[in-house]
Amino acid sequence: MGTPVDYGHKNYNAYGAHLRQKYEGKRVFKIIVDAGFTCPNRDGSKGYGGCTYCNVDSFTPELSRKLPTIREQIEQGMERATKNYAADKFIIYFQPNTNTYAPTHYLKMLYDEALSINTENIVGLSVGTRPDCIDFEKIALLESYADHFDVDLEMGMESIYNETLLKINRGCTHQELERALNLANSTKLDICVHTIFGFPWETHEMMLRYADEINRFAQIKFVKLHHLHIVKGSIMGARYHKEPFNLFTLAEYTDFLADFIPLLRPDIVIQRLFGLADYDLLIAPNWGLKKSEIQSYIDKGLERRGVVQGSRLSIV
């Protein structure tokens, strides 16, 4: 006998189910675009070297990194998704680095180009950025696409603690994220925040408090929950080689999620439960499983524990 998870039923608000319901059963895939942006924490505007955990290549599939133009990336990405996964519809995802870190007229040129390719099968635009690279003008630009596409603005929260953000050389504070979220309040945009769990100086209880902070912003529709992983080419990677520190095992991370998800507002859609770098870049933790196997392990672990999103939500 299969379990509910085996048949696609989950007790948390999963992104895959959300897409299937929203697009009436169509298979919707994100197509990653690398538009050649940099980051204010790399080019000297705010700092050099980037966040200590970051090697931007680790967040972008190798095939995307090798393609020179936006059109080629999208066309080839759509072809692969259609051939390998029978994709019907697509979300164009500007992912690597800071994808609002340019003048608004230049951003418009890039977004317009991306959304003009196979338009009838594109349903969404997703833009990953930093909270300190958002202003009213850029919010208005993204909103201008919302009459024809679902527009997802993704910002890195990483941690809710300024002490952590300073230690990881984030180059912005939690208050700057709050400001960006307030700018995006009452817009047509779907707001997503990205978190990282497992910084060695943050306790279990400290990390659980992320849920309360996320819950208080009604404009947050999506979250991406990631565990800390150490990649080659990052400052943290060099430090880890010299002095390794504890990272989540898969069992420990599943236990943490089992405590965290019941605290999260049930209307929030969880786009990801974990992150995964290319294995040629990953230093640790290497859980020795494929992405689908990790997803299955976590889902079945949550099911065994009877986890239900929002079931322990704090009412203030």
C-alpha positions in Angstrom: 0.0 0.0 0.0 1.3 3.4 -0.9 1.2 6.4 1.5 -0.5 9.7 0.8 2.9 11.2 -0.2 3.3 8.4 -2.8 0.1 9.7 -4.5 1.2 13.3 -4.4 -0.8 14.3 -1.3 1.2 16.5 1.2 0.2 18.2 4.4 2.0 21.4 3.5 1.3 23.9 0.8 3.6 22.6 -1.9 4.5 24.6 -5.0 4.0 21.7 -7.4 0.4 21.3 -6.3 -0.1 25.0 -6.4 1.0 25.2 -10.0 -1.1 22.2 -11.1 -4.2 23.8 -9.5 -3.5 27.3 -10.8 -2.8 26.2 -14.4 -5.5 23.5 -14.6 -3.2 20.5 -14.6 -0.6 21.9 -17.1 3.0 21.1 -16.4 4.7 24.4 -15.7 8.5 24.7 -15.5 10.9 27.5 -14.6 13.4 28.4 -17.3 16.5 29.9 -15.6 18.0 33.0 -17.3 21.5 34.4 -16.5 21.4 38.0 -17.8 24.9 38.8 -16.7 24.1 40.8 -13.6 26.6 41.4 -10.8 25.8 42.3 -7.1 26.5 45.4 -5.0 28.2 43.2 -2.6 30.7 42.1 -5.2 31.4 45.2 -7.3 32.4 47.4 -4.5 29.1 49.4 -4.1 28.6 47.8 -0.8 31.5 45.3 -0.6 33.7 42.8 -2.3 33.6 39.0 -2.4 29.9 38.6 -1.9 28.1 36.8 0.9 30.5 34.3 2.5 28.3 31.3 1.5 28.0 32.4 -2.1 29.5 31.1 -5.3 27.0 32.3 -7.9 27.8 29.3 -10.2 26.5 26.9 -7.5 23.0 28.3 -8.0 22.9 28.0 -11.8 22.8 24.9 -13.9 26.0 24.4 -15.9 24.1 24.5 -19.2 22.7 27.9 -18.4 26.1 29.3 -17.5 27.5 28.3 -21.0 24.8 30.0 -23.1 25.6 33.5 -24.3 22.2 35.1 -25.0 18.9 35.3 -23.3 17.1 34.0 -26.3 19.4 30.9 -26.5 19.0 30.2 -22.8 15.2 30.4 -23.0 14.8 28.5 -26.3 17.1 25.7 -25.2 15.7 25.6 -21.7 12.2 25.2 -23.1 13.3 22.5 -25.5 14.9 20.5 -22.7 11.9 20.9 -20.4 9.4 19.9 -23.1 11.5 16.9 -24.2 12.5 15.6 -20.7 9.5 16.6 -18.6 6.6 17.1 -21.1 6.4 20.8 -20.0 3.4 22.7 -21.3 3.9 26.2 -19.9 6.9 28.2 -18.6 8.0 30.7 -16.0 11.0 32.8 -17.0 13.3 33.0 -14.0 16.0 35.6 -13.7 18.0 33.9 -11.0 21.8 34.4 -10.7 23.1 37.4 -8.9 20.9 40.5 -8.4 18.4 40.8 -11.2 17.1 44.3 -10.4 20.6 45.8 -10.1 20.5 48.1 -13.1 18.7 51.1 -14.3 15.0 50.5 -14.8 15.1 51.1 -18.6 17.7 48.4 -19.0 15.7 46.0 -16.9 12.7 46.6 -19.0 14.7 45.8 -22.2 15.8 42.5 -20.7 12.4 41.4 -19.3 10.7 42.4 -22.5 13.1 40.3 -24.6 12.7 37.3 -22.4 8.9 37.5 -22.3 8.6 37.9 -26.1 10.0 34.4 -26.8 7.2 31.8 -27.3 4.8 34.2 -25.5 1.7 32.1 -25.7 3.4 29.4 -23.5 4.9 31.8 -21.0 2.7 32.2 -17.9 5.1 33.9 -15.5 8.1 36.1 -14.7 10.2 35.4 -11.6 12.9 37.8 -10.6 15.5 37.1 -7.9 17.1 40.0 -6.2 18.3 41.6 -3.0 16.0 43.7 -0.8 18.4 46.7 -1.0 18.0 46.8 -4.8 14.3 47.4 -4.9 12.6 50.8 -5.2 9.2 52.2 -6.2 10.3 52.5 -9.9 11.3 48.8 -10.1 8.2 47.7 -8.3 6.2 49.6 -10.9 8.1 48.0 -13.8 7.4 44.5 -12.5 3.8 45.4 -11.9 3.4 46.5 -15.5 3.8 42.8 -16.5 1.2 41.6 -14.1 -1.8 42.0 -16.4 -0.4 39.4 -18.7 1.8 37.2 -16.5 2.1 36.1 -12.9 5.0 38.0 -11.5 7.1 36.6 -8.6 9.6 38.9 -6.9 12.0 36.8 -4.9 14.2 38.4 -2.2 16.8 36.9 0.0 15.9 37.1 3.7 18.6 34.5 4.6 18.4 35.2 8.3 16.3 37.5 10.4 19.2 38.4 12.7 21.4 41.4 11.8 24.3 39.7 13.7 24.2 36.8 11.3 23.8 39.1 8.2 26.9 40.9 9.3 28.9 37.7 9.9 28.1 36.4 6.4 29.0 39.7 4.8 25.4 40.1 3.5 25.8 43.8 3.0 22.2 44.6 4.0 20.2 44.5 7.2 16.9 42.8 8.0 15.4 46.3 8.2 16.1 46.8 4.5 14.1 43.6 3.8 11.3 45.0 5.8 11.4 48.2 3.8 11.3 46.3 0.5 8.4 44.2 1.7 6.5 47.3 2.7 7.2 48.8 -0.8 5.7 45.7 -2.3 2.6 45.7 0.0 -0.7 45.9 -1.9 0.9 45.3 -5.2 0.0 42.7 -7.9 3.3 40.9 -7.3 3.7 37.5 -5.7 6.4 38.0 -3.1 8.8 35.2 -2.3 11.5 35.2 0.5 14.4 32.9 0.7 15.9 31.6 4.0 19.0 29.7 5.0 18.9 27.4 8.0 22.0 26.1 9.7 24.4 28.9 10.4 26.4 27.3 13.2 25.9 30.1 15.7 22.1 30.1 15.4 20.2 27.8 17.7 17.2 25.6 16.8 15.0 28.0 18.7 16.4 31.0 16.9 15.7 29.5 13.5 12.1 28.6 14.5 11.5 32.3 15.0 11.9 32.9 11.3 8.4 31.6 10.9 6.9 34.3 13.2 8.7 36.9 11.1 7.6 35.6 7.8 4.0 35.2 9.1 3.7 38.9 10.0 4.0 40.0 6.4 0.7 39.2 4.6 2.3 40.1 1.2 4.6 37.1 1.4 3.0 34.4 -0.8 6.0 32.0 -1.3 9.0 30.9 0.6 12.1 28.9 -0.3 13.5 27.1 2.7 17.2 26.0 2.3 19.7 24.4 4.5 23.2 25.9 4.6 25.5 24.1 2.2 29.2 24.9 1.6 30.4 25.3 -1.9 33.8 25.7 -3.6 34.8 29.2 -4.5 33.0 30.7 -1.5 34.7 32.4 1.5 32.8 30.1 3.8 34.2 27.1 1.8 37.7 28.2 2.5 37.0 28.6 6.2 35.3 25.3 6.3 38.4 23.6 4.9 40.5 25.1 7.7 38.0 24.5 10.5 35.0 22.3 9.7 31.8 23.0 11.7 28.6 21.0 12.1 26.0 21.1 9.3 22.6 19.4 9.1 22.4 15.8 8.3 19.4 14.9 6.2 17.7 13.3 9.3 18.4 16.4 11.4 17.1 18.8 8.7 14.0 16.8 8.3 13.5 17.0 12.1 13.9 20.7 11.9 11.4 21.1 9.1 9.0 19.0 11.1 9.2 21.6 13.8 9.2 24.7 11.5 6.4 23.9 9.0 3.6 23.7 11.6 4.6 27.3 12.7 4.2 28.7 9.1 1.0 30.3 7.9 -0.9 27.7 5.9 -1.6 30.1 3.0 2.1 30.5 2.2 3.3 28.3 -0.7 6.5 26.4 -0.1 8.5 26.5 -3.3 11.4 24.6 -1.9 12.3 22.6 1.2 16.1 22.4 0.5 18.8 23.7 -1.8 21.1 21.6 -3.9 24.4 22.7 -5.5 26.0 21.0 -8.4 28.0 18.1 -6.9 31.2 19.3 -8.6 30.9 22.5 -6.5 29.5 21.0 -3.3 31.8 20.6 -0.3 29.3 19.7 2.4 26.9 18.4 3.5 26.8 15.7 0.8 23.7 13.6 1.6 24.6 11.1 -1.2 21.1 11.2 -2.8 19.6 12.7 -5.9 17.2 15.7 -5.7 14.1 13.5 -6.0 15.4 11.1 -3.4 16.0 13.9 -0.9 12.5 15.3 -1.6 11.0 11.9 -1.0 13.0 11.3 2.2 11.8 14.6 3.6 8.2 14.3 2.5 7.9 10.8 4.0 9.6 11.9 7.2 7.1 14.8 7.5 4.3 12.4 6.9 5.4 9.9 9.5 5.5 12.8 12.1 2.0 13.9 11.1 3.3 17.4 10.1 0.6 19.9 9.0 1.5 23.4 7.9 0.1 26.0 10.2 -1.1 23.5 12.9 1.0 25.2 15.6 0.7 28.7 14.3 1.2 31.4 16.9 -1.8 33.6 17.3 -0.8 37.1 18.5 
